[in-house]
Amino acid sequence: MLLTTSRKARLFVLTAAAVAVGSLAGCGGGDDASKLMHTMVKVDSITQQGSCEDVNVKVSPVQILPDAPKMSNSKEFITPVTLTKGADGVSCSGTAASIPMAPGKWKFTAMLPSGVATCEHDVPATGESNLSFKDGESACQ
């Protein structure tokens, strides 16, 4: 069967439309995406030999609440926090958002120049979730 240019164009348009509709159908509702929680992690430290060392914060689930959004993470992960030098040339600070998290209790652990800092933090199903680590302190706020 020979296809004319006109038929080829129509076939292409129909195929593209079918692919677009199929990909949109797989997106699901926006409700779950709007419920995804992130925790903002702030780290305050000091320079090490004149430069700021980035900090990886390990995040581990302690107790996940039931009925978490489908796209939220419920497994251990790392949140990298890039530190930048302050105007004083000695302090370093940085903030990073975690990946989407299931609501519940999570353990946050940061290896800071002064040692390991750790705490348990409740991540709510809605609202904001923020915590901060300060070098020299063994817990977060």
Secondary structure, DSSP 8 states (H G I E B T S, - for coil): ----HHHHHHHHHHHHHHHHHHHHHTT--HHHHHT-B--EEEEEEE-BTTB---EEEEEEEEEE-SS--TTSB-S-EEEEE--EE-TTSSEEEEEEE---B-SEEEEEEEEETTEEEEEEEEE-SSS--EEEEETT-SSB-
